[in-house]
């Protein structure tokens, strides 16, 4: 399998590490310290990302087996393609929304986004940077399905926030006790000027705007996007200002 290497790793806090790929990014969250620490991976990169993620875990002072769960914000290749390989390397359980889980399991091909004309060349450029999808991709041995409102057992209770529009089963993850929000591709930061913006390549544009506004209403200090630099400090205000520019969904 082709290896899909990281382009950068950035520690956003002692608990939070950003893993950046040629297209998109993933995050590691750490609960506890030392040998007893437990890690969670939010998104997993594309096919071939498993070994690079494992190296990033080791570089952070942990073994891949310390990663107990992989939470996927949606099924797209740049976020879920590496989940099967890293699940094998770590033994971690994979989580996805019930509407996206069949695509993560490989039971069907996921629906394509409905692209605006201006998005088409950007989408083609992003696809060209991804490794070729294997004929027989490595799939997770199982996928635990979640829905809006579920609370996952890390970070003192991580709340699943339904954020459909990019895909039908897109989710955000809110770490309420820590003021951290993972938005997946529902929200992004512009590669041009870093401004917070609605994520691109959506399946349902009005639904995507509504989900952006729902996420922006949450109280968070740090916002971690699937694409673009995170907002570290004052994230809620930045998200609300950006969401307001899209008007009513």
Secondary structure, DSSP 4 states (H G I P E B T S, - for coil): -----EEEEEEEETTEEEEEESS-EEEEEEESSGGG-EEEEE---STT-HHHHHHHHHHTT--GGGEEEEE-S---HHHHTTHHHHHHHH-PEEEEEHHHHHHHTTSSPPPPP---HHHHHHHHHHHHHSPPPPTT----S-EEEE-TT-EESSTT-EEEEE-TTSSTT-EEEEEGGGTEEEEETSEEE-TTT--EEE-SS-S-HHHHHHHHHHHHTS--SEEEESSS--EESSHHHHHHHHHHTT---
